Amino acid sequence: MSRLSALSVRSRLPQDLPTLYRWMYTEQNPEWQRWDGPYFDKECPFLSFEAYTERADASPWNEDQQIVALGGECIGFLSRFEEAPSGGGW
């Protein structure tokens, strides 16, 4: 009997960066945008992979952002963001 890989939610690791970069900057009309909030701008200014990794290395990881991993491999990304109400009651 083969052992099933474990699904987990964890912090970002350096080996996740190529996958995250591909999702953000190299796929046209990525699937994740269908499920993203309608209030975000879908256009991301292009960054080279080198600039992306430099920015990631310089930015502390936010605990409101998590990697979904299957068998340790990055297969998804979860995040949450909270805004103070500004007339909409969010």
Z-matrix of the N, CA and C atoms (Angstrom, degrees):
N
C 1 1.455
C 2 1.524 1 108.59
N 3 1.318 2 117.57 1 130.00
C 4 1.458 3 120.43 2 178.80
C 5 1.522 4 110.16 3 -83.51
N 6 1.286 5 114.45 4 147.63
C 7 1.464 6 120.53 5 179.76
C 8 1.528 7 109.24 6 -84.94
N 9 1.325 8 117.30 7 132.54
C 10 1.461 9 121.50 8 177.98
C 11 1.517 10 109.96 9 -73.54
N 12 1.318 11 116.19 10 142.36
C 13 1.465 12 120.65 11 176.34
C 14 1.525 13 109.53 12 -69.92
N 15 1.305 14 115.05 13 145.17
C 16 1.463 15 120.84 14 -178.72
C 17 1.526 16 110.80 15 -83.49
N 18 1.326 17 115.14 16 134.46
C 19 1.452 18 122.41 17 173.08
C 20 1.515 19 107.14 18 -90.97
N 21 1.333 20 116.77 19 132.14
C 22 1.459 21 119.85 20 -178.65
C 23 1.525 22 110.53 21 -143.36
N 24 1.312 23 114.38 22 164.22
C 25 1.460 24 123.26 23 173.37
C 26 1.513 25 105.17 24 -120.30
N 27 1.336 26 115.96 25 127.59
C 28 1.463 27 120.01 26 -173.41
C 29 1.521 28 111.17 27 -150.18
N 30 1.316 29 115.61 28 174.69
C 31 1.468 30 122.06 29 174.42
C 32 1.527 31 110.09 30 -72.61
N 33 1.319 32 114.37 31 162.78
C 34 1.462 33 121.11 32 178.47
C 35 1.526 34 110.40 33 -69.04
N 36 1.325 35 115.36 34 140.80
C 37 1.454 36 122.83 35 174.70
C 38 1.523 37 108.50 36 -116.83
N 39 1.325 38 118.06 37 156.47
C 40 1.472 39 119.67 38 179.95
C 41 1.530 40 113.47 39 -54.22
N 42 1.320 41 117.93 40 -35.57
C 43 1.464 42 119.97 41 -178.75
C 44 1.528 43 113.36 42 -71.31
N 45 1.344 44 117.79 43 -8.59
C 46 1.467 45 121.31 44 176.53
C 47 1.524 46 112.39 45 -80.80
N 48 1.315 47 117.61 46 -20.49
C 49 1.469 48 120.90 47 -171.82
C 50 1.532 49 114.48 48 -58.36
N 51 1.333 50 120.54 49 -42.99
C 52 1.484 51 117.68 50 178.47
C 53 1.526 52 112.84 51 -59.99
N 54 1.323 53 118.01 52 -38.83
C 55 1.466 54 121.15 53 179.21
C 56 1.521 55 110.59 54 -67.77
N 57 1.331 56 117.23 55 -47.01
C 58 1.464 57 120.65 56 179.56
C 59 1.522 58 111.18 57 -61.61
N 60 1.315 59 116.40 58 -41.17
C 61 1.464 60 121.07 59 177.98
C 62 1.529 61 110.28 60 -61.35
N 63 1.317 62 117.20 61 -46.00
C 64 1.466 63 120.94 62 -179.51
C 65 1.525 64 110.34 63 -58.83
N 66 1.326 65 117.18 64 -43.31
C 67 1.461 66 120.77 65 -179.21
C 68 1.525 67 111.50 66 -63.77
N 69 1.323 68 117.19 67 -38.41
C 70 1.464 69 120.78 68 -175.72
C 71 1.527 70 113.96 69 -82.58
N 72 1.334 71 117.40 70 -36.09
C 73 1.459 72 118.88 71 -166.07
C 74 1.523 73 116.53 72 -122.99
N 75 1.318 74 119.92 73 -12.64
C 76 1.463 75 117.38 74 -174.13
C 77 1.521 76 113.95 75 -115.37
N 78 1.317 77 118.83 76 -16.75
C 79 1.460 78 120.77 77 -179.63
C 80 1.527 79 110.31 78 -95.29
N 81 1.337 80 116.05 79 129.58
C 82 1.460 81 119.81 80 174.71
C 83 1.520 82 107.99 81 -81.96
N 84 1.324 83 116.89 82 133.81
C 85 1.463 84 122.39 83 -179.20
C 86 1.529 85 112.38 84 49.30
N 87 1.329 86 116.92 85 58.82
C 88 1.465 87 119.10 86 -177.77
C 89 1.527 88 112.01 87 -64.11
N 90 1.312 89 115.24 88 150.01
C 91 1.463 90 121.95 89 -178.03
C 92 1.524 91 111.74 90 -57.10
N 93 1.332 92 118.25 91 -36.63
C 94 1.470 93 120.39 92 -175.53
C 95 1.518 94 111.89 93 -61.10
N 96 1.320 95 117.79 94 -27.94
C 97 1.460 96 119.39 95 -178.36
C 98 1.523 97 112.12 96 -67.52
N 99 1.328 98 117.60 97 -23.08
C 100 1.470 99 119.96 98 176.10
C 101 1.518 100 111.20 99 -65.87
N 102 1.323 101 117.71 100 -24.14
C 103 1.458 102 122.50 101 -174.07
C 104 1.519 103 112.44 102 -109.73
N 105 1.321 104 117.59 103 -0.80
C 106 1.455 105 122.28 104 179.92
C 107 1.528 106 109.40 105 -78.00
N 108 1.322 107 115.56 106 157.51
C 109 1.460 108 119.84 107 178.37
C 110 1.519 109 111.09 108 -58.67
N 111 1.331 110 117.91 109 144.35
C 112 1.468 111 121.03 110 -177.77
C 113 1.524 112 112.99 111 -73.87
N 114 1.312 113 117.79 112 -5.28
C 115 1.458 114 120.47 113 -174.86
C 116 1.512 115 113.31 114 -97.32
N 117 1.323 116 118.14 115 6.53
C 118 1.455 117 121.13 116 178.31
C 119 1.515 118 110.20 117 -102.80
N 120 1.334 119 115.93 118 145.02
C 121 1.454 120 121.72 119 174.44
C 122 1.526 121 107.82 120 -69.64
N 123 1.313 122 117.77 121 126.26
C 124 1.457 123 121.99 122 -176.68
C 125 1.525 124 112.80 123 -80.27
N 126 1.289 125 117.22 124 -14.47
C 127 1.454 126 120.30 125 -178.73
C 128 1.527 127 109.89 126 -89.71
N 129 1.313 128 116.41 127 120.34
C 130 1.459 129 122.03 128 176.53
C 131 1.524 130 107.73 129 -103.26
N 132 1.330 131 117.65 130 130.07
C 133 1.463 132 117.97 131 175.55
C 134 1.528 133 108.76 132 -62.21
N 135 1.317 134 116.09 133 134.83
C 136 1.462 135 120.39 134 -175.31
C 137 1.517 136 111.06 135 -64.79
N 138 1.315 137 115.86 136 138.93
C 139 1.458 138 123.60 137 171.68
C 140 1.517 139 107.82 138 -127.36
N 141 1.322 140 116.51 139 143.08
C 142 1.458 141 118.66 140 172.00
C 143 1.527 142 107.58 141 -69.68
N 144 1.321 143 117.11 142 161.65
C 145 1.456 144 120.09 143 178.92
C 146 1.529 145 110.25 144 -60.90
N 147 1.319 146 116.70 145 -37.73
C 148 1.465 147 120.44 146 179.42
C 149 1.531 148 110.85 147 -63.06
N 150 1.330 149 117.13 148 -45.29
C 151 1.469 150 120.80 149 178.41
C 152 1.530 151 110.52 150 -65.22
N 153 1.331 152 116.87 151 -37.76
C 154 1.462 153 121.27 152 178.73
C 155 1.527 154 110.65 153 -62.98
N 156 1.323 155 117.08 154 -46.66
C 157 1.467 156 119.55 155 -179.36
C 158 1.523 157 111.44 156 -67.89
N 159 1.329 158 117.35 157 -35.73
C 160 1.470 159 119.40 158 176.40
C 161 1.525 160 110.40 159 -63.31
N 162 1.328 161 116.63 160 -43.38
C 163 1.462 162 120.75 161 178.73
C 164 1.530 163 110.24 162 -63.74
N 165 1.328 164 117.01 163 -43.48
C 166 1.464 165 121.13 164 179.62
C 167 1.523 166 111.24 165 -63.25
N 168 1.326 167 117.14 166 -41.38
C 169 1.462 168 121.03 167 179.40
C 170 1.524 169 111.74 168 -65.89
N 171 1.327 170 116.64 169 -32.59
C 172 1.462 171 121.51 170 -177.78
C 173 1.529 172 112.86 171 -83.84
N 174 1.339 173 116.76 172 -17.49
C 175 1.468 174 121.02 173 -176.25
C 176 1.524 175 110.34 174 -98.54
N 177 1.311 176 116.61 175 125.82
C 178 1.467 177 117.36 176 175.85
C 179 1.525 178 109.78 177 -65.61
N 180 1.307 179 116.26 178 144.68
C 181 1.453 180 121.07 179 179.61
C 182 1.510 181 109.44 180 -71.98
N 183 1.306 182 116.72 181 131.75
C 184 1.449 183 123.96 182 -178.75
C 185 1.524 184 108.77 183 -89.27
N 186 1.312 185 118.00 184 129.72
C 187 1.468 186 119.91 185 -178.69
C 188 1.522 187 112.95 186 -65.97
N 189 1.336 188 117.58 187 -12.93
C 190 1.463 189 121.05 188 175.59
C 191 1.524 190 112.03 189 -83.95
N 192 1.319 191 116.54 190 3.25
C 193 1.460 192 122.33 191 175.82
C 194 1.525 193 107.22 192 -119.49
N 195 1.308 194 116.64 193 130.89
C 196 1.451 195 120.39 194 -177.88
C 197 1.531 196 110.55 195 -138.30
N 198 1.314 197 114.93 196 149.84
C 199 1.456 198 122.77 197 175.22
C 200 1.518 199 108.15 198 -93.58
N 201 1.315 200 116.68 199 135.99
C 202 1.460 201 121.57 200 170.30
C 203 1.526 202 104.98 201 -94.73
N 204 1.324 203 115.91 202 123.63
C 205 1.463 204 120.63 203 -176.61
C 206 1.525 205 110.08 204 -123.66
N 207 1.314 206 115.25 205 142.54
C 208 1.451 207 122.19 206 174.35
C 209 1.512 208 106.66 207 -120.48
N 210 1.328 209 115.63 208 115.65
C 211 1.460 210 119.45 209 -175.78
C 212 1.513 211 112.09 210 60.45
N 213 1.335 212 117.03 211 30.43
C 214 1.459 213 122.29 212 -179.83
C 215 1.516 214 114.62 213 87.69
N 216 1.337 215 118.23 214 -12.72
C 217 1.469 216 122.20 215 -177.89
C 218 1.520 217 111.20 216 -91.24
N 219 1.327 218 116.24 217 133.98
C 220 1.461 219 122.70 218 179.81
C 221 1.528 220 109.86 219 -65.22
N 222 1.354 221 114.86 220 118.24
C 223 1.474 222 119.61 221 177.53
C 224 1.523 223 111.70 222 -122.76
N 225 1.342 224 117.21 223 -3.70
C 226 1.452 225 120.07 224 -179.03
C 227 1.509 226 111.55 225 -169.89
N 228 1.327 227 114.59 226 172.63
C 229 1.456 228 122.17 227 -177.34
C 230 1.518 229 107.93 228 -141.87
N 231 1.321 230 116.67 229 131.73
C 232 1.461 231 122.53 230 177.67
C 233 1.516 232 108.44 231 -117.66
N 234 1.312 233 116.36 232 143.51
C 235 1.458 234 119.15 233 174.54
C 236 1.518 235 109.27 234 -151.04
N 237 1.308 236 114.36 235 159.95
C 238 1.456 237 120.37 236 174.30
C 239 1.514 238 107.15 237 -139.11
N 240 1.308 239 114.23 238 150.59
C 241 1.453 240 120.47 239 -179.39
C 242 1.508 241 107.03 240 -145.08
N 243 1.297 242 116.11 241 134.79
C 244 1.461 243 120.42 242 -178.43
C 245 1.519 244 109.21 243 -119.16
N 246 1.312 245 115.39 244 134.10
C 247 1.460 246 121.50 245 176.77
C 248 1.526 247 109.02 246 -120.42
N 249 1.310 248 114.78 247 146.87
C 250 1.454 249 119.49 248 174.77
C 251 1.527 250 108.85 249 -68.72
N 252 1.317 251 118.01 250 145.06
C 253 1.464 252 119.99 251 179.07
C 254 1.536 253 111.60 252 -58.29
N 255 1.315 254 115.50 253 136.19
C 256 1.467 255 120.07 254 175.57
C 257 1.517 256 108.62 255 -133.99
N 258 1.316 257 115.28 256 60.13
C 259 1.453 258 119.75 257 179.18
C 260 1.517 259 113.62 258 93.68
N 261 1.320 260 117.52 259 -21.29
C 262 1.456 261 120.01 260 -178.02
C 263 1.510 262 113.01 261 -94.27
N 264 1.328 263 118.80 262 -13.57
C 265 1.454 264 121.47 263 178.40
C 266 1.522 265 114.25 264 76.41
N 267 1.312 266 116.34 265 21.97
C 268 1.477 267 119.07 266 179.00
C 269 1.494 268 109.14 267 -71.37
